[in-house]
């Protein structure tokens, strides 16, 4: 099965705490999506 790759370049200037909050929300939203045919990469 073909998988799609979604790639993003991290360019946010945030404090450690802001990044922690952001990624906790991001991961929560990702858990609600079927990712069986896609991959996500953040550089």
C-alpha angles and dihedrals in degrees: 000000000000115000125206120223120214111194129186135184114227108229102151118124101213136148118252091258092050090051090049092053092043094051094044088056092042093051091047090055091046091054088062093057128079103241097174093114099037143054129208124213127184118191 
